[in-house]
């Protein structure tokens, strides 16, 4: 308002009134223009979101992969989306090696004293299988939540126990499965352990156990070309950079 009165004599009341009226009208026009511009920006942004949502619910491979990749960024076990085809996503999950598990667990003696009991090979193997299954299920459930029309997921869990003589990571796939949204509906998550859920709900499960302890061993990829293709499509170095699991 002060700017509108600049150069107008103090005693020229008529001119001052006219200047004030013109300034107020200009201010209202500017406010209206700004509101219209912001409304248009909001409408454009909402239209973009609506289009992306439509593509997501249509299982558009590009959008599903982008949204799942973004969702997996903060996961403890890094995961990569390899493909999205016919409503099914294929993901690879990097799980820790068995050496992350303790060799003892807390318990009590017959007298009620605290004790650290050494974990048997069988107990450690069972716990490791449960952990791997848990990481896979978390990854699958998150994908189904992010992409609400996905029918299911193919998941492959890999571990990297060491580097080879050339310094390259040795990749061992230890579990592969296919889970559908329908099969996971109704699971009593608070009651069932991860291994039971995986074995009961998956319509395809591939793994290999060894010995009386049922140690989880690497899958023989020569006999599993589909799993081999999924593993080969993953950038392992990128997974390692994103991995939050302490190895």
GUDO-239434 format. One record per residue (C-alpha): residue number from 1; residue in one letter; x, y, z. Coordinates in steps of 0.02 Angstrom, whole numbers. Layout:
<lotis>
LOTI  pos  code    east   north      up
LOTI  NUM     A       X       Y       Z
...
</lotis>
This chain:
<lotis>
LOTI  pos  code    east   north      up
LOTI    1     X       0       0       0
LOTI    2     X     142     120      38
LOTI    3     X     210      91    -136
LOTI    4     X      42     135    -212
LOTI    5     X      44     304    -125
LOTI    6     X     220     347    -176
LOTI    7     X     224     511    -270
LOTI    8     X      44     557    -220
LOTI    9     X      36     718    -121
LOTI   10     X     -21     698      57
LOTI   11     X    -158     830      38
LOTI   12     X    -228     754    -123
LOTI   13     X    -357     646     -36
LOTI   14     X    -451     597    -193
LOTI   15     X    -295     535    -279
LOTI   16     X    -243     441    -125
LOTI   17     X    -412     354    -114
LOTI   18     X    -402     306    -296
LOTI   19     X    -226     241    -274
LOTI   20     X    -278     136    -123
LOTI   21     X    -428      65    -217
LOTI   22     X    -319      20    -366
LOTI   23     X    -189     -61    -253
LOTI   24     X    -321    -164    -163
LOTI   25     X    -394    -220    -330
LOTI   26     X    -221    -268    -392
LOTI   27     X    -188    -365    -232
LOTI   28     X    -352    -461    -250
LOTI   29     X    -311    -502    -431
LOTI   30     X    -139    -564    -381
LOTI   31     X    -214    -671    -242
LOTI   32     X    -342    -742    -362
LOTI   33     X    -206    -779    -491
LOTI   34     X     -99    -865    -360
LOTI   35     X    -245    -968    -297
LOTI   36     X    -288   -1020    -475
LOTI   37     X    -107   -1065    -509
LOTI   38     X     -94   -1169    -349
LOTI   39     X    -260   -1253    -386
LOTI   40     X    -197   -1299    -559
LOTI   41     X     -34   -1365    -489
LOTI   42     X    -132   -1469    -363
LOTI   43     X    -247   -1534    -500
LOTI   44     X     -98   -1579    -609
LOTI   45     X     -10   -1667    -465
LOTI   46     X    -168   -1762    -420
LOTI   47     X    -191   -1812    -601
LOTI   48     X     -12   -1878    -603
LOTI   49     X     -43   -1975    -443
LOTI   50     X    -205   -2045    -511
LOTI   51     X    -120   -2101    -670
LOTI   52     X      21   -2183    -573
LOTI   53     X    -102   -2268    -455
LOTI   54     X    -198   -2334    -605
LOTI   55     X     -37   -2404    -678
LOTI   56     X       9   -2481    -510
LOTI   57     X    -160   -2565    -490
LOTI   58     X    -147   -2627    -670
LOTI   59     X      20   -2708    -621
LOTI   60     X     117   -2602    -744
LOTI   61     X     291   -2682    -732
LOTI   62     X     386   -2517    -732
LOTI   63     X     283   -2438    -593
LOTI   64     X     276   -2596    -487
LOTI   65     X     464   -2616    -498
LOTI   66     X     496   -2434    -453
LOTI   67     X     377   -2436    -304
LOTI   68     X     442   -2601    -237
LOTI   69     X     622   -2543    -255
LOTI   70     X     580   -2386    -156
LOTI   71     X     491   -2489     -23
LOTI   72     X     639   -2607      -4
LOTI   73     X     766   -2466      19
LOTI   74     X     755   -2470     210
LOTI   75     X     738   -2658     234
LOTI   76     X     859   -2748     347
LOTI   77     X     884   -2884     218
LOTI   78     X     913   -2802      49
LOTI   79     X     797   -2857     -91
LOTI   80     X     796   -2827    -278
LOTI   81     X     651   -2840    -399
LOTI   82     X     706   -2940    -549
LOTI   83     X     545   -2945    -651
LOTI   84     X     358   -2914    -649
LOTI   85     X     257   -3023    -766
LOTI   86     X      71   -3064    -773
LOTI   87     X      37   -2998    -599
LOTI   88     X     183   -3089    -518
LOTI   89     X     342   -3006    -458
LOTI   90     X     508   -3096    -446
LOTI   91     X     625   -3039    -307
LOTI   92     X     792   -3091    -238
LOTI   93     X     824   -3069     -51
LOTI   94     X     997   -3061      25
LOTI   95     X     997   -3156     190
LOTI   96     X    1141   -3172     313
LOTI   97     X    1247   -3327     326
LOTI   98     X    1223   -3447     471
LOTI   99     X    1372   -3373     564
LOTI  100     X    1265   -3225     620
LOTI  101     X    1178   -3342     743
LOTI  102     X    1247   -3363     919
LOTI  103     X    1317   -3531     971
LOTI  104     X    1237   -3516    1143
LOTI  105     X    1068   -3462    1209
LOTI  106     X    1009   -3407    1382
LOTI  107     X     919   -3532    1491
LOTI  108     X     908   -3583    1674
LOTI  109     X     979   -3729    1772
LOTI  110     X     871   -3846    1875
LOTI  111     X     912   -3736    2024
LOTI  112     X     844   -3584    1934
LOTI  113     X    1010   -3503    1898
LOTI  114     X    1043   -3414    1734
LOTI  115     X    1149   -3511    1612
LOTI  116     X    1212   -3501    1433
LOTI  117     X    1181   -3667    1350
LOTI  118     X    1275   -3716    1194
LOTI  119     X    1160   -3729    1044
LOTI  120     X    1162   -3896     957
LOTI  121     X    1190   -3907     769
LOTI  122     X    1009   -3960     748
LOTI  123     X     944   -3813     849
LOTI  124     X    1054   -3691     755
LOTI  125     X     999   -3761     587
LOTI  126     X     815   -3747     634
LOTI  127     X     838   -3569     693
LOTI  128     X     929   -3524     533
LOTI  129     X     791   -3597     424
LOTI  130     X     664   -3497     522
LOTI  131     X     765   -3338     500
LOTI  132     X     781   -3362     312
LOTI  133     X     596   -3399     295
LOTI  134     X     557   -3244     399
LOTI  135     X     658   -3129     287
LOTI  136     X     573   -3201     133
LOTI  137     X     399   -3182     206
LOTI  138     X     430   -3002     261
LOTI  139     X     489   -2960      85
LOTI  140     X     337   -3044       7
LOTI  141     X     212   -2963     125
LOTI  142     X     285   -2791      94
LOTI  143     X     270   -2813     -93
LOTI  144     X      89   -2866     -80
LOTI  145     X      53   -2713      28
LOTI  146     X     139   -2591     -89
LOTI  147     X      65   -2663    -249
LOTI  148     X    -115   -2704    -200
LOTI  149     X    -158   -2798    -360
LOTI  150     X      -6   -2912    -368
LOTI  151     X     -63   -3092    -374
LOTI  152     X      94   -3161    -295
LOTI  153     X     282   -3166    -288
LOTI  154     X     424   -3279    -334
LOTI  155     X     563   -3256    -207
LOTI  156     X     740   -3321    -201
LOTI  157     X     845   -3304     -44
LOTI  158     X    1031   -3292     -72
LOTI  159     X    1177   -3283      48
LOTI  160     X    1358   -3233      22
LOTI  161     X    1468   -3334     140
LOTI  162     X    1635   -3277      68
LOTI  163     X    1730   -3201     -75
LOTI  164     X    1821   -3307    -203
LOTI  165     X    2005   -3299    -247
LOTI  166     X    1971   -3149    -359
LOTI  167     X    1880   -3052    -224
LOTI  168     X    1709   -3080    -301
LOTI  169     X    1564   -3128    -186
LOTI  170     X    1513   -3310    -190
LOTI  171     X    1324   -3314    -209
LOTI  172     X    1228   -3461    -137
LOTI  173     X    1040   -3473    -167
LOTI  174     X     968   -3567     -19
LOTI  175     X     780   -3551     -38
LOTI  176     X     658   -3517    -179
LOTI  177     X     470   -3510    -170
LOTI  178     X     311   -3447    -249
LOTI  179     X     177   -3370    -138
LOTI  180     X       9   -3301    -189
LOTI  181     X     -92   -3165    -106
LOTI  182     X    -238   -3285     -88
LOTI  183     X    -133   -3417       0
LOTI  184     X     -69   -3292     128
LOTI  185     X    -243   -3227     166
LOTI  186     X    -301   -3296     333
LOTI  187     X    -129   -3345     398
LOTI  188     X    -121   -3330     587
LOTI  189     X      40   -3232     590
LOTI  190     X      48   -3216     779
LOTI  191     X      35   -3403     806
LOTI  192     X     127   -3485     662
LOTI  193     X     317   -3479     643
LOTI  194     X     394   -3421     479
LOTI  195     X     447   -3594     421
LOTI  196     X     272   -3665     447
LOTI  197     X     192   -3520     354
LOTI  198     X     310   -3541     208
LOTI  199     X     289   -3729     196
LOTI  200     X      99   -3723     214
LOTI  201     X      63   -3571     105
LOTI  202     X     188   -3586     -38
LOTI  203     X     135   -3685    -190
LOTI  204     X     317   -3703    -243
LOTI  205     X     465   -3720    -125
LOTI  206     X     643   -3767    -170
LOTI  207     X     779   -3796     -40
LOTI  208     X     908   -3927       6
LOTI  209     X     945   -3998     178
LOTI  210     X    1093   -4103     231
LOTI  211     X    1120   -4226     371
LOTI  212     X    1030   -4262     533
LOTI  213     X    1040   -4078     581
LOTI  214     X     949   -4031     420
LOTI  215     X    1075   -3898     375
LOTI  216     X    1016   -3778     240
LOTI  217     X    1128   -3803      90
LOTI  218     X    1147   -3708     -75
LOTI  219     X    1023   -3753    -211
LOTI  220     X    1101   -3845    -357
LOTI  221     X    1067   -3723    -498
LOTI  222     X    1107   -3848    -635
LOTI  223     X     940   -3930    -597
LOTI  224     X     849   -3764    -572
LOTI  225     X     873   -3654    -727
LOTI  226     X     732   -3534    -680
LOTI  227     X     812   -3497    -512
LOTI  228     X     981   -3480    -596
LOTI  229     X     912   -3348    -714
LOTI  230     X     840   -3246    -571
LOTI  231     X    1003   -3251    -474
LOTI  232     X    1103   -3205    -628
LOTI  233     X     994   -3053    -658
LOTI  234     X    1035   -2974    -490
LOTI  235     X    1170   -2843    -463
LOTI  236     X    1248   -2924    -310
LOTI  237     X    1363   -2776    -273
LOTI  238     X    1211   -2660    -262
LOTI  239     X    1125   -2780    -142
LOTI  240     X    1279   -2785     -32
LOTI  241     X    1286   -2595     -27
LOTI  242     X    1103   -2586      29
LOTI  243     X    1112   -2731     151
LOTI  244     X    1082   -2682     333
LOTI  245     X    1099   -2855     407
LOTI  246     X    1257   -2873     510
LOTI  247     X    1360   -3011     433
</lotis>
